[in-house]
Amino acid sequence: MRGFRRISLRWVLFYIPQDLDLLGRCDGMLAGFPSSARVLIVEAEEDRIVEPEARRMLREALPDADVITLPGVGHALLSSEVIARMVEWAEMRG
């Protein structure tokens, strides 16, 4: 587990600033995004990083997406409960 934490910290320190920069410059869906793709949007109700307006815009851009909203949850979505719900969704659609 120690190695995982070390790699995760490196990942956070290196990639998160780059990812946030890319997201900040994004103004819509990627060109060529397949309109028939099955999409699951997982929203954290108490997310303080992804603003409600950005979440609303994503839902509007992907009107056929399934949405799971996690009440009382902040930005960290990698809990075992969330992963289990995502796997369940994928299995139902597969």
N, C-alpha and C positions, 0 to 999 in steps of 0.2 A: 504494500500500500504506500510506503514511503516514496517509491519511484514514481507512482502515479501522481502523487501530490506534487512532486518536483516538476514533472513534465507539465502538469496542469498549470502550475504557476508560471512556467516559462511561456506556455501557450498564451495565457492571459496577458502577460506583460508584452509579448511580441505581437500577437494577432489582434487582440481586442482594439487597440488604437487604430490599426489599419481598417478593421471591419467597420468601426464607428465612422471613420472618415468616408469610406465608400457609401455607407448608408446615408450619411449627411448630404452626399452629392446625388443621391438617387431621386428621381422625380416621377417614377412610374414603373410599370412592369417591364421586365427585360424584353427586348425585341425578339420575336420568335418563340416566346413562351407558349407551349402547346395548350390551346384552349380546351382540349379534351382531357388534360391531366387532372387526375384526382388530387385534390388538395385538402389538407387538414390545417386549419389555423388554430393554434393553441394560444389563448390569451390569459394572462394573469391579471385579475381584476385590480390588484393593487400595484401594478407595474409602474415604477417611477422613471423608467428609462425609455420605454416605448410609450409615447403619449397617446391618450385616447383618440385624438384626431387622426394620428397615423394608423392606429388599429382600424378605425372606421373606414379610412381610405383604402386599406388593404381589403377589407370585407367587400367594399364597393367594386374594387378592381377584380375581385374573384367571387362573383355572386353565387356561383355553384359550389363553392368550398363548404366543407363541413366545419363547424366552429365548436370548439370546446372552451368554455370560459371557466376559469378556476377562481371561485370566490375566496377572497381573503388572502390570496397568494401574491407575492411580489415577483420580481423579474427572474429569479432562479427557478427554472422549470425542469431541472433534471432530477427530480425526485423519483423514487421507484413507483409511486402512484401515477405520476404523469406518464412515465415510460410505459407502464402497464396499459393505460388508457389509449396511448398511441398505438401500441401493438394490437390491442383489441380492435381499434378502428381499421388498421391495415388488414387484419385477418378478415374482417367483415367485408371489406372492399375487394379483397384478393380473389 
